[in-house]
Amino acid sequence: MRWPPIVLIACLAATAAHALEGTWTATGEPARPDRINLGLTYGHTHNHGSTYATSALAGLTVAQIHASASAPVRFALDREAGRVEFEGAFAGGRGDGRFTFLPDATYLDKVRALGVADSRRSRQGPSQDERLLAFALLDVSTDYIRGIAAAGYKVALDDYLSMRIFDVTTDYIHAMRALGFRDLSADELVSTRIHGVTPEYVRAMRDGGWKLSLDQLMSFRIHDVTPEWIDALRKLGYERLDADELISARIFDVTPEFIRGLKDAGYDLPMNRVIEMRIHGLDLDDLSKRRAI
């Protein structure tokens, strides 16, 4: 389709008027030379950082990223919500420069056509172009929305954004359901991702004999109760601790090293007494001083 010159000029002018600009910095990943950690800064307080494969960045090569001398670059990220164009330079796996975001307002029409509500209720907060930039950078595509909706999550647009930020995928949803968590809300799924209650963690805990509720798993993860730590306590004689005791022991920094020190000093105490010692700030030096008196 050939547009009349006047219409084309008008469209280009409108696009330019809505372009969002800022700066970018990037570092390569030594273990994965085909990936970069890319950070964008725009406005006064807005920042975004994500890891991208070079295959998603049209015009950027691994050779440019890891060039020994400064190499000018121009590359782009094309997504449904818009196109991000980058220019700058790379040297030795580090780069920086400026970017321009060209939003595609038809993205919101496509989302609405899927029956997705836009949950933005006020004019405060990010502008529409800033929101479109977030949807573009995180690739909240209509395919992603369809997949999550087909898995039973018909939520508002910003909820899909949150799920994308924390990598809630259809595979993740199905894996959690296979473990018995069939009725998790979108917020609960996001929380499991935030706190690291992954299918792998759930299976590891169950292999150790711990069949826990979601709230208990969350508490375990928040306080870093791991299968390895539990095994270390079991080897020291604490084989019948319940979930609350394990969490309390973690909160008050009851370490295997501390327990071994107690045993070496002649103190073979139940866990509640060990926790009390930590609550009152007693350490091995205190015990040594008391024995010396």
N, C-alpha and C positions, 0 to 999 in steps of 0.2 A: 504494500500500500504506500503510495506516494502522497505525503501531506503537502498542501499548498504552503509556499514559503512563509506567509503571514502566520498561519496556524503553527508551523514548526517553530518559528521565532518566539511566539507567545508561550508555547510549551516549554522551551528551553529557558526562557526568562523566569517562568513560574518555578521550574526546578531549581534554578540558581538561587531564587529568593528563599527557598526552603532548605537549602543546603546547610548542614551542620558541620562545623569545623572544629578541629582540635589537634592535639599532638599525640604521637605514639612512641613507645619504646618497646624493644623486643630483645630477648635473649634466646639463644639456641639451647637445646637440651643435649648435653654431651653423649648421653646414652642413646638418644634418638635424634640423629642429625636431620631427619626429615620433619621435625616438629619444632615449633617456637612458642615461647610464652610471650604473648602480645598484650601490652597494656595501653589503654586509651584514656586520655584526660581531655575534658571539654567543659566549658562553662567555668564556674568558680569552684565547684566542689564535686563534680561528677568524675568518677573513675570506673574503669572496667578492665578486668584482666581475665584472659582465658588462654588455653593451649590449643593451637591449631596445627593440623598437618599442612605441609607446604602444598599438598595437592588441592587444598581448599582455597589457596591464595593464588589466583591467576596472575602469572607474570613473575613469580618469585621462585628461585631455584635454590637448592641446597648449596650449590657452588657460590652463589651470591652471599648467602647467609654466613658462610664460613671462609670467605675470601680473606687473605692475609692483609691486603691493603683495602682502604675504604672504597666501596663500590656503590655507585648510585643505583637506586632501585625505584621502580614504579610497579605496584601490584594492586590487586583488587580482591575483595570478598563479595561475591554475589549471592544474595539471599532473597527470599520472597518479599521481605519487608523493606528491601532497598539494597543499594550498592555502596560499599565503603571503598573509597579510592585512597591509596597510600603513596606517598613519595618521601624519599629520604635517602639514607645510606646504611650499609652494613659493613662491618669489619670484625673478623675474629669471632663471629657468633653473636655480636651485639649490633643493634641498629636503633635508629630513631629518625623522626621526621614529623611530617604533618599529614593529617588525613581529612578527607571531605566525605560526608555521608549524604547520599542522594536518596531520600526516602521514597517509597512507593506507597502512596495512600490507598491504592486499590487493594493492598494487603488486608486492610481492615474490612473492606467490602467482602473479600473472600472469606474472612473469618466469620463475619455476620451471616453469610450464606450457609455456613455450617451450623447455624443456630447457636453460636457462642456469644454470650453476653459480654460486653465490655464493662468491667467492674469499676472503671474510673468514674467517680461521682463528683469531683470538684475540680476547679481550675488550679488548685494548689498542687505543688509537686512538679514532676517532670512534664515538659511540653509534649505534644503529640510526636514531634520529630524525635525527641529524646527517647520516648517509649519505643518508637519504631526502630531506633538504633539498637536498643536492648533486644528487641525481638529478632533483629537481623544478626547481631553478634552471637546470640545464643541459639540461633537457628530454630526458633519456634515456628516451624513450617506447618502448613495445613496438613501435610502427611503425618507429622508428629501428633497434631491435635486429633486427627481422625483415629490414629492408632490408640491413643490414650482414651478417647471417648468410646471406642469399640470395646475396650477393656472394662468399661463401666463407669468411667469418670467424665461425666458431662458437667464441667465446671466453667467458671468465668475465665476470661482471657488472662488476667493477671495470675490466676491459679495455675494455668498451663505454663506460664513463665516461671513461677516458683518451682514447679515440678521439673522443668528443663534445667534450671540453674543447678539443682541438686541431682541431676541425672536419674530421674525417675523414668524408666523406660518400660515398655510393655513386657520385655523379658524379666525385668526386676519385679514387676507386679505379679507375673505368673509364678516366679520362683518363691515369692513370699506366700502366695496362695497355696502352693504345693506343700508348704510347711505348716499349713493350718490357719494362716492369717488371711481369711477370705473377705473380711468386711472392713478393712482399713479404709479410713477416709483419706482424701487427698492430703490433708494436713498431717495425718499420721504417717503416711508414706514419706512425705518430705522430712518429718522428724526422724524417721528411721535412718534416712540418708545422712542427715546432719550429724547424728550421734554415732553412726557406724554400726547400726544394728542390721547388718547385711545377712543374706542367706548363709554365707560362709560362717559368720559368727554364731548364728542360731544353731547351725549343725554342729559346730565345735562344742558349744555348751551342752547340747543334747548328748553328744558322744561322751561327755564327761558326767552324764547322769542328771543334768539340770534341764528340766522341762519347765520353762518360765513363761509368765504372762508377758505381754508387750511392755507394760509398765516396769516390770522387774528387769527385763532385758535393757530397757532404756536406762534404768538406774545403774545396772551393772556397767553399761558402756560409759555412762557419764563419769563414773568413779573408777574406770579402768580396771574392772574386775575381769581378768582374762583367764582362759583355761590354764595357761602356763603358771600364772600366779596361784591359782587354786591348787594345782598339782604340787607346787613348791610347799604350800602349807600342809598338804596331806602328808608329804614325806617327812614333815616335822612333827607328825602326830595329830594334826587337826583334821580328822577325817569326817566329822559329823557336824560341821558348821552349817547353819541355815543361811538363807539369802541375806537377812538383815545383819547377821554377824559379819558376813563377808563384806557387805557395804560399809559397816561401821569400821571394820579393820582397815579398809582402804581410806576412808575419810580421815582417820587418825594416824595414818602412816605406819601401820603395823607391817613391817617388812620381814621377809624371811631372815635377813641379816640381823635384825633386831632380836628375833626369836632365838636364833642360834647363839647370839651373845648372851641372852638370858639363860639358856640351857648350859652354856659353858661356865656361867657364873653360879650354877647350881639351882636355878629357878625354873621349875617345870610347872608352869601356871596354865589354868584354863584360859580360853580366849577372852572371856569377859574381864578377867583380871589384867590381862595384857593390854586390852583396850583402855581400861581405867588408868593404867600407868601412863599411857600416851596422852589421855585426856588431861591428866594433871602435870604433864610436861616432864615426867621422869624419863631419864635416859640411862644408858649403861654406865656412864661416869658417875651418876648419882648413886647407883647401886654399889659401885666399887668404893665410893667414899663411905657409905653406910657400913659396909662390911669391914672397913679399915678402922672404924671407931671402936 
